[in-house]
């Protein structure tokens, strides 16, 4: 059965093997002329088929390497080396099978993510009966928001949801990179793709399968697999000169020796498999290695761009900082009280995706202040959120936005690293909430590594207040800071940044435009927005900025391996062609030797899967030097 499947998958290779066996058997039986004519007819058909495809490519403006193979097959037939011509056909048709094998090896990490995609969900029939776990199995993409699911021990959570059981333990390592199980209690968020612990739990779906965390990762992986690497262009850069050199060496050998067979003996060593196979395998290996490291790269073209990055920009909140702001102070404005301001702000912020909103909601929950539902709510990106709470219009946002909607806004005095969210109720200023978001411990080391490896400048683009932005930048060693920006401002500054290519790293909805416009946009996808992930060229699945360094390092290593594999093939082929000009390598032996050249280049291309990733030294002094006096000065803050 497997043999038949293999024949169907690679029909030309299978037919070539069959014809080759028949030709060799007839030749050994003393019926050489019959064997020769079978080989001539079969190889001529392959030549015709290949030539038609080559002409179509040329008419489309694409000059490839097939001409070498066609000329080599014709030349070997012309001088009577029909066994050598069959070996060339075997090499070309076998190259497809060899490429598939190498590609499967190179894409192993990407494929494993797809293989782990949740397929089945157990929907509880009577969710109101806590004593009954009777469930019906449905496809994961049929789960609706609100369905209560039974997740058995060691099963994948099929969709995003909240835990209905009292407690549970989940392995989220494939999503966040955290090796320790995440302990959850009733009401906590549970991510699709995480693995349930030893006890069965109930999870209420909050997203459909298509909108769940793991399915978004799967969609990114499929995009990466379906996209074509720039290896066609990479090989084409060498196609014309390699073809010209090969034909020139073969022609000179014929002219000097006076033997037409010498032309064929040289060209059988000039077949283009190393260029056509080794480089694509290297890029697939780079994509797979990045996935294993926790970075989904959307195609080989992005890998190549990552290798060439010369400047970088970062968003601040949630990217350079931890993205978990802590409420440090509530400053009410009479007649409002601190609890009233915090409660109304948290009620409005439940409809915001901004990281500051999360800090406000957590603070209200920790203080036992109830979060009220809104009759209507809307958010203006980078400015703030508006919600109607029990008939009162509550607005939470940056000072300029609140000042345009309310009277009597009092600017909060802030210390280093602090940021304020301002609150207005029914057009009256109600107070401010002061939060602080510390830099990520690895951020300074990431900035330092980029500078040491030729990526400069490293800039910060943020909508945050100038005081806060410069304070964080000073701690991280960033000297170029652009603060108080709108999304359009970020795009304009990114477009003007030099040298190119330029990399942008961000996480929020307001980063989506600049991520899309950068040469390479990288989204912090572990907690970031779907919009940012969709706009980015690469998505970091694990909540660590060190993955930016690893992505750049993998890109550089992959491009280096791809070029080296090509040059190994070229150097070995040219060297062997020069030896063949002396007549020391018969055509059949040359065709077999070229198979070894192919194998050597492909094995080298698989080195894209290996290599040591950079190790960053995170030291306290570099991560958090004392703030400067200028950084500590308070100016008008803005919501980032």
C-alpha positions in Angstrom: 0.0 0.0 0.0 2.8 2.4 0.9 4.6 1.6 -2.3 1.5 2.4 -4.4 1.0 5.7 -2.4 4.7 6.5 -3.1 4.2 5.8 -6.8 1.2 8.1 -7.0 3.0 10.9 -5.2 6.2 10.7 -7.3 5.1 9.2 -10.7 8.1 10.5 -12.7 10.6 9.2 -10.2 8.8 5.8 -10.0 8.7 5.5 -13.8 12.4 6.5 -14.1 13.3 3.8 -11.6 11.3 1.2 -13.6 12.7 2.3 -16.9 16.2 2.3 -15.4 15.9 -1.2 -14.1 14.6 -2.4 -17.5 17.3 -0.7 -19.4 20.1 -2.1 -17.2 18.6 -5.6 -17.3 18.4 -5.4 -21.2 21.9 -4.1 -21.4 23.3 -6.9 -19.2 21.3 -9.4 -21.3 23.1 -8.3 -24.4 20.3 -6.4 -26.0 22.0 -3.0 -25.9 20.3 -1.4 -28.9 16.8 -2.1 -27.4 17.9 -0.7 -24.0 19.3 2.4 -25.7 16.1 3.1 -27.7 13.9 2.7 -24.6 16.2 5.2 -22.7 16.2 7.6 -25.7 12.4 7.6 -26.1 11.8 8.0 -22.3 14.4 10.7 -21.8 13.2 12.5 -24.9 9.7 12.7 -23.5 11.1 14.1 -20.2 13.2 16.6 -22.1 10.1 17.7 -24.1 8.0 18.0 -20.9 10.8 20.0 -19.1 11.4 22.2 -22.1 7.7 23.2 -22.3 7.7 24.2 -18.7 10.9 26.1 -19.1 9.6 28.0 -22.1 6.5 29.0 -20.2 8.6 30.3 -17.4 10.8 32.3 -19.8 7.6 33.8 -21.4 6.6 34.9 -17.9 9.9 36.6 -17.5 11.4 34.0 -15.2 14.8 32.6 -16.3 15.5 29.4 -14.3 18.1 26.7 -14.1 16.1 24.0 -16.1 18.1 24.8 -19.2 21.2 23.1 -17.7 19.3 20.0 -17.1 17.7 20.0 -20.6 21.1 20.6 -22.3 22.8 17.9 -20.2 20.1 15.3 -21.0 20.2 16.1 -24.7 24.0 16.1 -24.7 24.3 12.7 -23.0 21.8 11.2 -25.5 23.6 12.7 -28.4 26.9 11.0 -27.4 25.3 7.7 -26.6 25.5 8.0 -22.8 21.9 6.9 -22.3 22.6 5.5 -18.8 23.9 8.9 -17.7 20.8 10.6 -19.2 18.6 8.3 -17.1 20.6 9.2 -14.0 20.1 12.9 -14.7 16.3 12.3 -15.0 16.5 10.3 -11.8 18.4 13.1 -10.0 15.9 15.7 -11.1 12.8 13.7 -10.3 14.3 12.4 -7.1 15.1 15.9 -6.1 11.4 16.5 -5.5 11.2 13.5 -3.1 14.4 14.5 -1.4 13.1 18.1 -1.0 9.8 16.8 0.5 11.8 14.7 2.9 14.1 17.6 3.9 11.1 20.0 4.1 9.2 17.7 6.4 12.3 17.6 8.7 12.7 21.3 8.4 9.0 22.1 9.1 8.7 19.7 12.0 8.1 22.3 14.7 5.6 24.2 12.6 3.7 20.9 11.8 3.7 19.9 15.4 1.8 23.1 16.3 -0.9 22.2 13.7 -1.0 18.6 14.8 -1.8 19.8 18.4 -4.7 21.9 17.2 -7.8 21.1 19.3 -10.3 19.1 17.2 -13.0 17.9 19.6 -15.0 19.5 22.5 -17.2 17.9 25.1 -20.2 20.1 25.5 -22.0 19.5 28.8 -25.7 18.6 28.1 -27.1 20.1 31.3 -24.7 22.8 32.5 -27.0 23.8 35.4 -26.6 20.4 37.0 -23.3 20.5 38.8 -23.5 16.8 39.7 -23.8 15.6 36.1 -20.9 15.6 33.6 -22.9 14.1 30.7 -21.5 15.6 27.6 -21.8 15.3 23.8 -18.8 15.5 21.5 -18.8 18.2 18.8 -16.2 19.6 16.5 -14.2 22.4 18.2 -15.3 24.9 15.6 -18.9 24.2 16.5 -18.6 25.4 20.1 -20.6 28.6 20.7 -19.9 31.4 23.2 -21.5 30.4 26.5 -21.3 26.7 26.1 -20.0 24.8 29.2 -17.3 22.3 28.3 -15.9 19.3 30.1 -12.2 19.1 29.8 -10.8 15.8 30.9 -7.4 15.1 32.4 -4.5 15.7 30.0 -6.8 17.0 27.3 -6.3 20.2 25.3 -8.7 23.1 26.1 -10.5 23.5 22.7 -11.5 27.2 23.0 -10.8 30.2 25.2 -13.0 30.4 28.3 -13.3 30.9 32.0 -13.0 28.2 34.6 -16.3 27.1 36.1 -14.8 24.6 38.5 -13.4 25.7 41.8 -9.7 25.1 40.8 -7.6 23.7 38.0 -4.1 23.3 36.8 -3.1 23.9 33.2 0.1 23.5 31.2 0.5 26.7 29.1 4.1 26.1 28.0 3.2 25.9 24.3 1.5 29.3 24.5 3.5 31.3 27.0 6.8 29.4 27.4 6.2 29.0 31.2 7.2 25.5 32.1 5.4 25.5 35.5 1.7 24.6 35.5 -0.6 27.6 35.8 -2.9 27.3 38.8 -6.4 28.7 38.1 -9.4 29.3 40.3 -13.1 29.8 39.4 -13.6 32.8 37.1 -10.0 32.8 35.8 -9.3 32.8 32.0 -8.3 29.5 30.4 -6.5 29.6 27.1 -7.2 27.2 24.2 -4.3 25.0 23.5 -3.3 24.7 27.1 -3.3 21.2 28.6 -5.5 20.3 31.5 -3.9 18.8 34.6 -4.9 15.7 36.5 -8.5 16.5 37.3 -11.5 17.0 35.0 -12.8 20.6 34.9 -15.6 22.7 33.5 -14.8 25.6 31.3 -17.3 28.1 29.9 -16.5 29.3 26.3 -15.9 33.0 25.9 -14.7 32.7 22.3 -15.5 30.6 19.3 -12.7 28.4 18.0 -11.8 30.8 15.2 -11.3 33.6 17.7 -9.4 31.6 20.3 -5.8 32.0 21.2 -4.5 28.7 19.8 -6.5 28.9 16.6 -5.0 32.3 15.9 -1.6 30.7 16.4 -2.6 27.9 14.0 -3.7 30.5 11.4 -0.3 32.2 11.7 1.4 28.8 11.2 -0.6 28.0 8.1 0.3 31.4 6.7 3.9 30.7 7.3 3.7 27.3 5.7 1.8 28.5 2.7 4.0 31.5 2.0 6.9 31.0 -0.4 10.3 31.8 0.8 12.5 34.2 -1.2 14.6 31.3 -2.3 13.4 31.4 -5.9 14.8 34.9 -6.1 17.8 33.8 -4.2 18.5 31.0 -6.7 17.7 33.2 -9.6 20.5 35.6 -8.6 22.9 32.7 -9.4 21.0 31.1 -12.3 22.3 33.1 -15.3 26.0 33.3 -14.2 26.0 29.7 -13.2 24.4 28.6 -16.5 26.8 30.7 -18.5 29.9 29.5 -16.6 28.8 25.8 -16.9 28.1 26.1 -20.7 31.4 27.9 -21.2 33.4 25.3 -19.4 31.7 22.5 -21.3 32.1 24.3 -24.6 35.8 24.9 -24.0 36.4 21.3 -23.0 34.7 20.2 -26.3 36.7 22.6 -28.3 40.1 21.8 -26.7 39.6 18.0 -26.7 37.7 17.8 -30.0 35.5 15.2 -28.3 31.7 15.9 -28.1 31.4 13.5 -25.2 33.5 15.9 -23.1 30.7 18.5 -23.4 28.3 15.9 -21.9 30.7 14.8 -19.2 31.1 18.3 -18.0 27.4 19.2 -18.0 26.2 16.2 -16.0 28.1 17.8 -13.1 26.4 21.2 -13.6 22.8 20.1 -12.7 21.1 22.7 -10.6 19.6 20.7 -7.7 21.8 22.4 -5.0 20.4 25.8 -6.0 16.8 24.6 -6.4 16.5 22.5 -3.2 19.1 23.4 -0.6 18.1 27.1 -0.2 14.4 26.4 0.2 15.2 23.8 2.8 17.3 26.3 4.8 14.5 28.8 4.9 11.9 26.2 6.0 14.4 25.2 8.7 14.6 28.8 9.8 10.8 29.1 10.0 10.6 25.9 12.0 13.4 26.9 14.4 11.8 30.2 15.0 8.5 28.4 15.9 10.3 26.2 18.3 11.7 29.3 19.9 8.2 30.7 20.3 8.2 33.1 17.3 5.9 32.5 14.4 7.4 34.1 11.3 5.1 34.7 8.4 7.2 33.3 5.6 10.8 33.1 4.3 10.8 36.6 3.0 10.4 37.8 6.6 13.3 35.6 7.7 15.5 37.3 5.1 14.4 40.7 6.2 15.1 39.9 9.8 18.7 38.9 8.8 19.2 42.4 7.2 17.6 44.6 10.0 19.7 47.7 10.6 17.4 49.8 12.9 14.7 49.1 15.4 11.8 50.9 17.2 9.8 49.7 20.2 6.5 50.6 21.7 6.8 51.2 25.4 3.7 50.0 27.4 3.5 46.2 27.2 6.5 45.9 25.0 9.5 47.5 26.8 7.6 47.4 30.0 6.0 44.4 31.7 2.5 45.4 30.6 1.0 44.8 34.1 0.6 48.3 35.5 0.0 48.6 39.3 -2.3 51.2 40.7 -0.3 53.4 43.1 -2.7 56.2 43.9 -6.3 57.4 43.4 -6.6 61.2 43.4 -10.3 62.1 43.5 -11.6 65.6 42.8 -14.4 66.8 45.1 -17.2 65.8 45.4 -16.1 62.4 44.2 -14.5 59.8 46.6 -11.5 57.6 45.8 -13.6 54.4 45.8 -16.2 56.0 43.5 -13.6 57.2 41.0 -11.9 53.8 41.0 -15.2 51.9 40.7 -16.5 54.0 37.8 -13.2 53.9 36.0 -13.0 50.1 36.4 -16.5 49.7 35.1 -15.7 51.7 32.0 -12.2 50.1 31.5 -13.8 46.6 31.3 -14.6 47.6 27.7 -11.1 48.7 26.9 -8.2 46.5 25.5 -5.5 48.9 26.8 -3.0 47.5 29.3 -3.7 50.4 31.7 -7.3 49.2 31.8 -6.2 45.8 33.1 -4.3 47.5 36.0 -7.4 49.6 36.9 -9.7 46.5 36.8 -7.3 44.5 39.0 -7.0 47.3 41.5 -10.8 47.5 41.9 -11.1 43.7 42.3 -8.3 43.7 45.0 -10.2 46.4 46.9 -13.6 44.6 46.6 -15.1 47.4 44.5 -17.8 46.1 42.2 -17.6 46.5 38.5 -20.9 47.7 37.0 -22.2 46.9 33.5 -22.6 49.6 30.9 -25.6 50.2 28.7 -23.3 51.3 26.0 -19.5 51.7 25.5 -17.0 52.7 22.9 -13.2 53.3 22.8 -11.1 55.8 20.8 -7.7 54.2 20.3 -4.9 56.0 22.2 -7.3 58.5 23.7 -9.7 56.7 26.0 -12.9 54.8 26.6 -16.5 56.1 27.2 -19.2 54.1 28.9 -22.7 54.8 30.2 -22.9 53.4 33.7 -26.2 53.5 35.5 -27.2 56.5 33.4 -23.9 58.4 34.0 -21.4 59.0 31.1 -18.0 57.9 32.3 -14.9 58.7 30.3 -11.4 57.4 31.2 -8.4 58.5 29.2 -5.4 60.8 28.7 -5.6 64.4 29.9 -5.9 66.2 26.6 -8.9 63.9 25.7 -10.6 64.4 29.1 -9.9 68.1 28.9 -11.8 68.3 25.6 -14.8 66.7 27.2 -14.8 68.0 30.8 -14.1 71.2 32.8 -11.6 71.6 35.7 -9.1 69.0 34.8 -6.2 69.0 37.3 -2.9 67.7 36.0 -1.4 65.0 38.3 2.2 65.3 39.5 4.0 62.1 38.5 7.2 60.5 39.5 9.6 58.5 37.3 7.9 55.7 35.4 4.4 56.8 36.5 1.5 57.4 34.2 -2.0 58.7 35.0 -5.4 57.9 33.7 -7.9 60.7 34.0 -11.6 60.3 34.8 -14.6 62.4 33.9 -18.3 61.8 34.9 -21.1 63.6 33.0 -18.7 66.2 31.7 -17.2 66.9 35.1 -13.6 66.1 36.1 -13.7 63.3 38.7 -10.1 62.6 39.4 -7.0 60.7 38.3 -5.5 57.2 38.8 -1.8 57.0 39.0 -0.2 53.7 37.8 3.3 52.5 37.3 4.6 49.9 34.8 8.1 48.7 35.4 10.5 47.9 32.5 10.9 44.3 31.6 14.0 42.9 33.3 15.4 41.7 30.0 14.6 44.9 28.1 17.9 46.6 28.7 19.9 43.5 27.7 17.9 43.3 24.4 18.5 46.9 23.6 22.2 46.5 24.4 22.5 43.3 22.2 20.9 45.0 19.2 23.3 47.9 19.4 26.3 45.6 19.7 25.2 43.7 16.6 24.9 46.5 14.2 21.3 47.5 14.7 21.2 51.3 15.5 19.5 53.5 16.2 17.1 51.7 18.7 14.2 54.2 19.3 11.1 54.3 21.4 7.8 55.4 19.8 5.0 55.8 22.4 1.8 57.7 23.0 2.9 58.0 26.7 3.9 61.2 28.3 7.4 62.5 27.7 8.3 62.3 31.3 7.4 58.6 31.6 8.9 57.7 28.2 12.3 59.4 28.9 12.4 57.8 32.4 11.9 54.3 31.0 14.3 55.0 28.1 17.0 56.1 30.5 16.7 52.9 32.4 17.1 50.8 29.2 19.8 52.7 27.4 17.6 54.1 24.7 18.6 57.6 23.6 16.1 58.3 20.8 12.6 58.8 22.3 9.5 60.0 20.5 6.6 60.5 23.0 3.0 61.6 23.0 2.4 60.1 19.6 -0.8 59.2 17.8 -0.8 56.1 15.6 -0.4 58.2 12.5 2.6 59.9 14.1 4.2 56.5 14.7 3.8 55.5 11.1 5.3 58.8 9.8 8.3 58.5 12.2 8.9 54.9 11.3 8.8 55.6 7.6 11.4 58.3 8.0 13.7 56.2 10.1 17.1 55.2 8.7 19.0 53.0 8.0 16.7 50.4 6.5 15.4 47.7 6.8 13.7 48.8 10.1 12.0 46.6 12.7 9.1 47.7 14.9 8.1 45.8 18.0 4.7 46.5 19.6 1.7 44.8 21.2 -1.4 47.0 21.2 -4.2 47.9 18.8 -2.7 51.3 18.4 0.6 49.6 17.2 -1.1 47.8 14.3 -0.7 50.6 11.7 3.1 51.0 12.4 3.6 47.2 12.6 2.0 46.9 9.1 4.1 49.7 7.7 7.5 48.6 9.1 9.9 46.5 7.0 9.5 43.9 9.7 6.7 44.2 12.3 6.9 42.0 15.4 3.9 41.7 17.7 4.1 40.6 21.3 1.3 38.1 20.9 1.3 36.3 24.3 -0.9 39.0 25.7 -1.2 41.4 22.7 -4.1 42.2 20.5 -5.4 40.3 17.6 -5.1 43.4 15.4 -1.4 43.7 16.2 -0.8 40.0 15.5 -2.7 40.3 12.1 -0.7 43.3 11.1 2.7 42.0 12.1 5.2 39.9 10.1 6.2 37.9 13.1 4.4 37.1 16.3 6.1 36.3 19.6 4.1 33.6 21.5 6.0 33.7 24.7 5.9 36.7 27.0 9.6 37.7 26.7 11.4 40.4 24.8 14.4 38.1 24.4 12.5 36.5 21.5 13.2 39.6 19.4 16.9 38.9 19.7 16.4 35.2 19.0 14.3 36.0 15.9 17.0 38.3 14.5 19.7 35.7 15.3 17.7 32.9 13.6 17.2 35.1 10.5 20.9 35.9 10.2 21.9 32.2 10.8 19.3 31.0 8.2 20.4 33.4 5.5 24.0 32.5 6.1 23.2 28.8 5.9 21.2 29.3 2.6 24.0 31.3 0.9 26.6 28.8 2.1 24.6 25.8 0.8 24.3 27.5 -2.6 28.0 28.3 -2.6 28.9 24.7 -1.6 26.9 23.4 -4.5 28.4 25.9 -6.9 32.0 25.4 -5.8 31.8 21.6 -5.8 30.0 21.6 -9.2 32.5 24.0 -10.8 35.5 22.1 -9.3 34.2 18.8 -10.6 33.4 20.3 -14.0 37.0 21.5 -14.3 38.2 18.0 -13.4 35.8 16.5 -16.0 37.3 18.7 -18.7 40.4 16.3 -18.5 38.2 13.3 -19.2 38.9 11.7 -15.8 35.2 11.6 -14.9 33.0 9.5 -17.3 29.4 10.8 -17.8 27.7 8.0 -15.7 30.2 8.5 -12.8 29.7 12.3 -13.1 25.9 12.0 -12.8 26.3 9.8 -9.7 28.9 12.1 -8.1 26.5 15.0 -8.7 23.9 13.2 -6.5 26.4 13.3 -3.7 26.9 17.0 -4.2 23.1 17.4 -3.9 23.0 15.4 -0.7 25.9 17.4 0.8 24.2 20.8 0.1 20.8 19.6 1.4 22.4 18.2 4.6 24.2 21.5 5.1 20.9 23.4 4.6 19.4 21.5 7.5 21.9 23.3 9.7 19.3 26.1 9.7 17.6 23.9 12.4 20.5 24.0 14.7 22.9 26.5 16.3 23.2 28.3 19.6 20.9 31.2 20.3 22.2 34.3 22.0 22.3 34.3 25.8 21.5 37.7 27.3 23.0 38.9 30.6 20.3 40.6 32.6 21.9 42.6 35.3 20.2 44.9 37.8 22.5 47.8 37.2 21.8 47.8 33.5 18.1 47.2 33.9 17.4 49.9 36.4 19.9 52.7 36.8 18.9 55.6 39.0 16.6 58.1 37.3 18.0 61.4 36.2 16.7 64.7 37.5 15.3 65.5 34.1 13.5 62.2 34.0 12.0 62.8 37.4 10.5 66.1 36.5 6.7 66.0 36.1 5.1 67.2 32.9 1.6 66.6 31.5 1.1 62.8 31.1 -0.7 61.0 28.4 -2.4 57.7 28.1 -0.1 55.5 26.0 
